[in-house]
Structures are given as C-alpha cells and as structure tokens.
Amino acid sequence: MQEVEFIWKNGKIIPWAEATVHLMTHGLHYGTSFFEGIRVYETPEGPAVFRLEEHIKRLHDTAKIYGQTITFSVEEIITACEDVIRANKLKSAYIRPIAYVGYGSMLVAPKECTIDLAVAAFPWGAYLGDEGLNNGIDACVSSWNRAAPNTIPTLAKAGGNYLSGFLICSEAHDRGFDEGIGLTVDGKLSEGAGENLFLIKNGVIYTPDSSSSILSGITRDTIITLAKEMGYEIREQAISREALYLADEVFFTGTAAEVTPVRSIDRKQIGEGQAGPVTKKIQKTFFGMFNGTTTGHEHWLHHIAPAASAQKSA
Ligand SMILES: Cc1ncc(COP(=O)(O)O)c(C=O)c1O
C-alpha cells in the first residue's frame, strides 16, 4: 500500500500514522465494519470521483441492513472524501470509507454500539494488474461457495463478507490462478472474490442476477447501462457453471478491477484466449468517461475543486 500523509477520522483530518484503533475494537474481532471502495480518476478537468453519491448511499444501506446508523450524513461523508483527496493532493486515487463498531464491548451484539468512521484515500493502480487489464487473466471456479441466502447478506458491503472472498482468492492463488469465481449454494454462477462477473455468448451479455449471492456492484450497474446504450441485449439471470466455459468472452467488473477480461477459466481457454472484441469496446467506453471520449454520463463524475488557497494562488 502506498502511504499518504492524511486520513479523515470522525470529522478530523489526522496524520496517516496516527490513524490507529484499539486492539479490543469490536470490528476487528467480529467483522462488524461497513465499507466502500471508490475510484478517483484524473480527467481533463482535474480529479473526479466516480459515482461518489451512490457509493456513500450504499455505505449507509449496508449499515441499515445491520440495524446500525452512521452518524455522518451522505453529504458529510462526501465532503470528507473531498477533504482527504485535497489534503493528500491526489490526482487519482482509491477512496476507502470505513465505518466500524468501535471500542467498548465484547458482546457479539452490544445494545449500544459506537460507530466510528474513517476515510482514507491513496494511489492504487490496476487491481488485477495492467497486463490483466489489457490481455486478460486466468481464473478458476472455487471449491468455496458464496454465502447462502439469509446467512451473511451479500448486498451489504461488510467486513465479515470478505472472509468468503479471502478463501476464494487465496485458493485461486495457491492453485496458480489470478482470481477465483464463487458459485451460489445451488451451483449457479455468483461472482469473483471482489468483482462481478459478465459473460458474452452470441452477442448477448449475461450476468448473474441480484439473487445470485452477489454484491450489487456500482461498476456492474455502470456496464449494464453503457452496454444497453451501445445496443447490446443484457440478461440478468441465474447462470449455470458450464455456460462460463462455452462463453465467447468473459470479464470481471469492480471499482478496483474496473473492466478486466478473463482469458481462461479452470485452464479452459475462453474465446480466443485474450480480451475479446465486445469486452474491448466496453472497456474503451468505460475508460472514455474519464478522458472525455464517452459523453452523456458527466453526472457520474464528482469533480474535486482545488482547495481555496490553491485557487487563489492559481
Ligand atoms: C464481492 C464483490 N463483488 C463485486 C464488487 C464490485 O462492486 P463495485 O463495482 O461497486 O466496486 C466488489 C467490489 O468491491 C466486491 O468486493
């Protein structure tokens, strides 16, 4: 991780090195944290946060699923994101807002919880590597399933959910793959350890629906919107495992993974064994939102105005 100077915590900008928690913090023991991953892109008009409001609303929604309230409003957290980007003078970045049940009780579900909130922002390149972004990655279907319905809610982006991702991803790495794909408990496709999954067959784009134990990704929604505008038919539905092997193209989406082509699954080549033509077109349209070549979605970009003092001196 590339360290920066400052982090925002409970309303204040503090030095990175001082952003620590007590060892008896509840979230550390029981996975009771609610978080987001958001990207800041360098655009011709300066740094812009992608779909910031949607991410912060999802953070509040995650807390709501767990019956918790983040005391900072969506607007206040948006301001915190802006402040931490400016404080660290970042042009592009990954933002990590995290709310967690804090110090004070070792009960699994304390009656009164302190919910702390921090927002970090730091530089982060392609999650699955530049090579993967351009030429595709090698994935496998994991022996670990995603959480069953009505166990750990997958529409919540909570710390504890990532124990599933940890198992899926580390098994994939141990077996020599770049990423693992989890199935639902009834053997249908779900998603990658930290990404949503799309496949293309005969020009139609398929993705597991929201009842397939997925996180309802904001990048997933972006790609569905862009692909429909590009004239593709999109089907959100339950998908069998073997459909993956027979797909013409497969790709992952996520804030960290962006749009990453998958060139093989379980050592079976997908399509031509490289980024396919539809995937490439979608990638180009996606990244075009940040260099100005894709228009019509400017409302998804939250521009960070320079700090007042910098404005004066400019
Ligand atoms: C399990 C999981 N699925 C899907 C996604 C993609 O979600 P988004 O596009 O909102 O980043 C993520 C990314 O955080 C994830 O962790």
The ligand as an SDF file (V2000), in Angstrom:
LIG
                    3D

 16 16  0  0  0  0  0  0  0  0999 V2000
  -17.5420   -9.1630   -3.6400 C   0  0  0  0  0  0  0  0  0  0  0  0
  -17.5930   -8.0200   -4.5920 C   0  0  0  0  0  0  0  0  0  0  0  0
  -18.4010   -8.0860   -5.6480 N   0  0  0  0  0  0  0  0  0  0  0  0
  -18.4870   -7.0770   -6.5370 C   0  0  0  0  0  0  0  0  0  0  0  0
  -17.7300   -5.9300   -6.3880 C   0  0  0  0  0  0  0  0  0  0  0  0
  -17.8610   -4.8070   -7.3680 C   0  0  0  0  0  0  0  0  0  0  0  0
  -18.5760   -3.7380   -6.7860 O   0  0  0  0  0  0  0  0  0  0  0  0
  -18.3480   -2.2490   -7.2490 P   0  0  0  0  0  0  0  0  0  0  0  0
  -18.4420   -2.2380   -8.7170 O   0  0  0  0  0  0  0  0  0  0  0  0
  -19.4360   -1.4830   -6.5970 O   0  0  0  0  0  0  0  0  0  0  0  0
  -16.9920   -1.8530   -6.7820 O   0  0  0  0  0  0  0  0  0  0  0  0
  -16.8630   -5.8200   -5.3100 C   0  0  0  0  0  0  0  0  0  0  0  0
  -16.0450   -4.6370   -5.1570 C   0  0  0  0  0  0  0  0  0  0  0  0
  -15.9020   -4.0550   -4.1650 O   0  0  0  0  0  0  0  0  0  0  0  0
  -16.7960   -6.8820   -4.3820 C   0  0  0  0  0  0  0  0  0  0  0  0
  -15.9840   -6.8260   -3.3310 O   0  0  0  0  0  0  0  0  0  0  0  0
  1  2  1  0
  2  3  1  0
  2 15  2  0
  3  4  2  0
  4  5  1  0
  5  6  1  0
  5 12  2  0
  6  7  1  0
  7  8  1  0
  8  9  2  0
  8 10  1  0
  8 11  1  0
 12 13  1  0
 12 15  1  0
 13 14  2  0
 15 16  1  0
M  END
$$$$
